[in-house]
């Protein structure tokens, strides 16, 4: 579906954006593949790796409504990956989180509608489900903006959906490269916030594959949640640094003991498919797609009332071999 099409990725110089570009170039022949980001150095570095004729590098910030709208001229599909994501930094700089994650997201929506984009997928995070930190709260608002955008389109064909998943192994700022760095430096101990903490994990290639699949599945308004494994942070530390001692440092401000991707409060809106869940929007103004049957004809079933998909009750926990396999994929 991407052959001959123009695709734009906001935050395209990030971990996800680079893997998305790499995958699309290897599999499809788009007419244009546009990296939209504000970091000229990262764009320069990407140009050394990705120099296909279809590549375009567009400097700009999603806070700039005119700039993002200009970049979307003639574009067919948009992946919105741009966001401020570091939890402690956003707790200290809340206004910046609001400007980028909320107002910037609304700018992206407005630009998509103005330019007649066909399909838009916005990336979310497990921290947006029942959020307790500012990052999660701003991403929850962004999720709701993209879902509600389907009610703003009027007669336009533009559809918006959200993809929510957990921690990405190897992404910038994640704990995996931190542990690997400590091991390489010969550290005798690694920090763990709480011995009972669990997290969802996904590799970058898996995340990109799921987003590409959702472009095929989406009807507009739904939030897609992949079924991915969990791991206890203690097990993660033991797998990556088996010779190092574990130092318990306590939960940091804004952290949860376990993460949630499908909150129990939304169980009446949640459908289960073979490899993923779909959270239906709370209301519709225009039309009401049947989310129980996706675009490929696969049927989902409603979860039981009170069902919650979190990193503790997840039936699939990673073992050491599976973790090493995910790291190898990255």
N, C-alpha and C positions, 0 to 999 in steps of 0.2 A: 504493500500500500504506500510505501515511501518512494518508490521509483518515480523519477520525474517531478517530485514534489519539493517545495521549499520548506525547510524546517528551521526553527529558531529555538535556541536554548538560552534562557536567562541564567546567569551564573555559570556560563559555559566553561569557565576555566577552573571550576571546582572539581573535586574528586569524581562526583557523578557525571558532570558534564564531559570530562575527558573520556571516561569509559563509554558514555553514550555516543560521542563522536566516533570513537574507535570502532564501536560495534556497527553503527550505521554505515560507515565507510566500507567496512569489510563485507557487508551483506546487501546493501542497496546502492542504487545510483540516483541520489537526489539531485535536483537541478541546482539547489543552493542549500548549504548547511551553515547556518549563521551562529557564531559564538557572540553572545551579548554579555559583556561584563565591564567592570570599571577599572580593572587592573591591567595597565599596559604592559608591564613586565611579564605577567603570566600569559598574556596573549602573544607576546613576542616568543616566549618559550614554546607555546603550543604550535606556533607557526613552523618551528623547526621540525616538529613531528608530523603535523597534519597540514600538508601543502597541496592537497588535491584541488583541481580546478573549481570544484563546487564550493570550496571553503570561503567564508566571508568572516572577517573579524570586525566587530562593531563595538567601539568603545562607548560606554554610557552607563548610567545608573538608573535602576528602575524607579528611583525617586523623581526622575526627570520625565514627566508625562509626555512631553513633546518628543524627546529623544527615543523613547521606547516605541512610540507610535510610528515614528519615521522608520525605525528598524524593521517593523513588521509589514511594511508595504509589500504586497504580493506574496506573503507567506501563507502556507497551507496549514501547518501544524506547529504548535508551541508547547515546549516543556518548560515549566516555571520551576527552576531549581535555585534561584537566587534567594538568599536569606542570610541574616545574621544569626549565628547558631550557638555561640559559646555561652553556656548558662551563667557562669560567674560574671563575665563581662557585661552581659545584658542586665543582670540584676543591678550592676553598678551604673549602667548607662541606659536606663529604661526608655528614654525619649528616642534614642537611636534605634532601638528595637521596634518601636511603634512606627517610626518613619519608614523603615525598610520593609519590615515583615507585614505591616498592615497597609499603610498608605501606598507603599510600593506595589503591593499585590493588587490594590484597587486600580493603580495606574496600568498594570499589565492587563487586567480585565477590560478596562475601558479601551485600551489600544487594540485588544483582540476583537472587540465588538466593532470598533470603528473601521478596522481593516478586513472584516469578514473572514477571520480565521475559521477553518473548518472544525478542528478539534484541539482542545487545550487540556493538558494534564498538569496539575499542580502537585508538587511533592510535599508531603507532610511528614510527621514524625510521631512516634509513640508518645512523646511528651505532650502532644496536643490533646490526648485523651485524658480527661479528668486532670487538667494541669495544676501543678503547684508552684511552678516557676514562671517568670515572665516570658522566657522563650516559648514555653509550651502554650501560654495564654495567647501570645501574639500569633502563633501558628494555628491555634484553634480558631481565632477570629479570621485568619486568612482562609482556612478551610471553609468556613461558613460563607465568606465572601464569594469564593469560587462556586460553591454549590448554589447560592442564591443568584449568581450571574445567569444561570439558565432561565430565570424568570425575568431577566432584563433584556433578553435578546429580541423580543418582539417577533418579527417575521424573519429575522436572520437565522441562518443555519448553524451558527456557532454553538458548540456544546462544550461544557466544562465538566471535568471530573477530577477527583482527588485520589492520590495513591499514598497510603500511609504504611511505613515500615519502621523497623527498629534500628539498632546500632549497626553501622556499616564497618565491617572488619577492614582495617587499614586506612580508613579515611583520615584526613587531617584532623588532629586534635583528639583522636580516639585513644583508648587505653592500650590497644594492641601494639602500635608502634612505640608507645612509651615503655611498655614492658620489654620489648625487643631492644630498645636503646639501653635500658638499664642492664640487661643481660650482657650486651656487647661491651659495656663499660665495666663489667665485673662486679656489679652491685651484689651485695650479700643479702639484701632484703628488698621486697617490692611492696608498695602501699595498696591496701584494700580498705575501702570505707566501712564495710560491714560484712562479717562472715556469711550472713544469710542472703546477701543481695543477689538478685538474678536479673538478667537482661536478655532481650531478643537479639539475635545476630543474623546478619545477612551479608553476603559478599557483594562487592560492586557489580560483577557480571550478573549475579542473580537479580539485583535491584534493577539493572538496566533491562534485562529480559522481561521482568514483570511489567515495567512501564511500557515497553514495546507491545506486550500482549494486551495491556489495558487499552491501548489505542484501538485494537480490534474489538474489544469487548464492550467498550463504553457506550452508554446511551445518553449520558448527561445528567449530572446531579448526584451520582453515587460516589461513595468513598470505598476504594478497593483496599483490602488488607490481606496480604499474603500469609499463608501458613508457613512460618519459619521457626527454627529451633530456638530454644533458650539455653542459657548456660549459667551456672553459678560462678560468680566472680572469683571465688576461691579456686575452683577447678580451672578457670582460665589462667590464673596466676601459676598454678602448679604445672599446667601444660606448657606454658611459655618460659617459665623460670623454675624448673624442677629442683634446682640446687639452692635456690634462694629462700630465705625465711619470709614469712608473711607478716607485715606490720599493719595492724588495724588502726586506722587514723580517724574513724568516725564519719558518719554521713555528713556531706557538705550541704550548705544552704541550697535549697531548691532541688535536692535529690530525693527520689523515692527508693524504697527498699525493693519494690518490684514495679515494672512498667506495665501499662495497659494499652491495648490497641483497639479492643471492642468493649466499651464500658457497659456495665450491667444496665445502666439507665437507658441505654439505647437497644436493649435486647429485642424489643418489639419491632425495631426497624432493621434488624440484622438477619441476613440470609447466609447460609453456608453452602459453598460449592466445594468441589473436590479439593482444590488447591488454594482456595482463598475464601474470604468473607466479603460481603457487600453490605455497607450501611446505607440504607435508603435515606433520602432527604426527608425532613420533617413535614414539608408542605410543598405544594405545586401551585403555580398560577396559570401556566400555559397548558401543558399536557402531563400525562402521568404514564410514563413507560412501565412496562411490566418487568421489574428488576429480577423477578424470580426466573426469568428466561433470558439468558444473555444473547448477544448478537450471533453467537455460534450455535445457538439452539440448546445449550446446556442448561439444565434445570437446577435451581437451588432450593433448599428447604429452610424454613424459618427455624431459628434456634429457640430453645425453651426460654420462657420468661425468667429473667434474672441471670441469664448466661453472661459470663464475662470471659474474654480472652486476654489473659495476662501472662507475664513471663514466669509466674510460679505455677499456675494450673495447666500450663502448656503440656500436652502429652509427649512432646518431643524435646528431649534435652540432649545437647551435644556431648559426645565423648571426646577424648583427646584426639583420636584418629580423624574424626569428623571435623574438629576444629582445625587441625593441620591441613586438611583438604581444602577448607574454605580459605585459609591463609594462602595456600598455593594458588588458588584461583585468582586471588588479588594480585 
